[in-house]
Amino acid sequence: MVRIGIVTISDRASAGVYLDKSGPAIRAWLDRVLVSAWDPLPRVIPDGRESVRATLIALADREGADLILTTGGTGPAPRDETPEALSDVIDKDLPGFGELMRRVSLESGVPTAILSRQSAGIRGKTLIITLPGKPAAIDTCLDAVFPAVPYCLDLIGAGLIETDPAQLVAFRPRA
């Protein structure tokens, strides 16, 4: 069974000031698209480089997450340090994920997408993707990048993940 970390990064949500809507939006998207069995590993943590770094390491190294999807902390505000934390923990950078997420966000009419610092990378056998904090943007970005995710997981030796082709066609080259 594939293990998927869903990490909401927000000072206010982690303090209970407001209800986390982004983590549940990721889970709803995965529930709709995935047909393979998966085990969610949800977390709600404060912003900041160290909290994000520690959570990513724990999920990848100790909990065996095959995929980690984070939401929040990718903007230019002082506490938005998700990209820096990602850089601290990955072995390989996958800049195409961030490039595509920014492009589709701009194309969907979000001019502030140029402020976004979403990215992705690999730590061991874990793919980590940093997503925006707004639920609608999460759907837009996952729709764009997820066709490459199952094959990426195959290539790094992570768990097998299958999508419902009526919802999203995953790309795997023919042997």
N, C-alpha and C positions, 0 to 999 in steps of 0.2 A: 504494500500500500504506500502510495506517495504521501510524503509529509510536506505540508505547505505552511510556512510561517506567514502570518498576516499581521503586520506591525503598524499600528497607528502611532504617529509621532506628533504629539501635541501637548504642550504644557497644560492647556485648559482642559482637554479631555482627560488627561491622566490625573488631574486634580479633581475631576468630577464637576467642573464648572459648567460644562455642557456635554450632551450625549454624543458619543462617537458615532458618526454616520458613515465615515469613510471605510473603516474596517468591515462593517457589515455590507457595504457596497461591493467590496472586493469579494467577500464570501458569496454574495448573491450572484455575482458575475460567474464565479467558478462553479457554483451549483448549477447554473444554467448551461454552461459550456462543456464541462467535463463529464465524461461517461465512465472513466475509470474511478475506482475507489480512491479516496484521499482522506487524509487526517489533518484537520486544521489545527494550527498552533497559534492562536490569537494572542496578541500583546497590545497593550496601550501604555506608552511610555512618554516621559517628557522629552521636549526638544533638547538638543545639545549633543555635541560630538561624543562624549564619553558614554552617555546612556544608550545612544544608537549603536556605537561600536560594541559595547558589552552585550547588547541584545543580539546583534547579528552573529557574533562569535558563539554565544550560547546556543542559538538555534542551529547554526551550521555544524558546530563541532560536538556539542554535547547532546543535542536532541535529534540530530540526523536529518534536518530539513533538506529536502531535494530542491525546493524552490522557496525563496522568501520574497514576498511582495510588501514593500513598505509604502506608506502614504503619509505625506506631509514632510515639512522641513526642507523643501527643495528650492525655496525662494531666496530673495536677497536679504531678508530681515536678519538682524544680528544673531538670533537663536536658531536660525535655519542652517544647521550644520550636517544634515544627512549626507550630502555628497562628500564632505570631508571624512566623515566616519566610514562611508563606503570605501573610499580610497585607502583608509587605514587597514582594512580587513581583506581586500580582494587580492588574488594572485594575478588575475587577468581582467583588463578593462574591456568592455564591449560598448564603445561609444555610439554605435549605430542605433541602439535602443533609444537613447536620449534624443538623437537627431530626428528619428522618426516621430517620437512622441511630440516634440516641439512643432514639427511640420504639420502633423494632423491637427494639433490644437490651433495653430495659426489658420489653417484652412477652414476650421469650423467656426472662425470668427472671434477668436480670443487673442486680441492684440498683445496682452501681457504674457503670452506664451514665451516671448523672447526673454523674459525674466526667469524662466524655469531652468532648473539645473538637474533635471532628471537624468538618470544614467542606469547602467547595469554592469555587473561584473561577476566573476566566478571566484569562489573560495572553495578549494578542494573539489568536492562533488556537489556543490550547491550553487545554483544560479540565484543571484540577488538582483531584483529590479526595483528601482525607486520611482514611485508614481506620485502624481500631484495629490493634493489634499481634498479636492472637491469631487463628490461622487459622480457627477456627469463627466468630468474630465477623466476619471478613472476608467469609465466604460470606453470612452473615446480612445484612450491610450492602450488599454488592454486589447480592444478590437484590432488595433493596428499592429502591435508587436507580438501578440500571442501566437500567430501562425508559425513563428520561428521557435517558440519555446520548447515544444516536445522534442524536436530534433536536437536542439542545444542540450537538453537533458540527456538524450541518447549519447551525444558526443562526449560529455563529461563523465559518463558512467553513473548518472543519477537514476532515479526510478522512472519507470515507463508511465507516460501520461497520454491519454487518448481524449480527443474532443468529439463532440457530437457534430458531424459535418453539416447538419441542418443549421447549426448555430455558428460554427467557425471551422473552416477547413485548415487543418494543420499541414504544413509542408514537410514532407520527408522525401528525399531523393530516392528514385528507384534504384535498386541494387543492380 
